[in-house]
């Protein structure tokens, strides 16, 4: 599993967009939060928190419209 180290001011949707820009970005927000439940209460992150980045399953990747792939 990959990791992402937060930057000051990061939010869940910003992180998801950075991690998966061509795979739906913030649409995968739920997967990111579920992989990091201990930080689910954060709205705005401080710098330096290490988050686990889940691999997107085939269903999630295939549900993206062709013009977004």
Buried (B, 14 or more C-beta within 10 A) or exposed (E): EEEBEBBEEBBBBBBBBEBBEEBBBBBBBEBBBEBBEEBEEBEEBEEEBEBBBBEBEEEBBEEBEEEEE
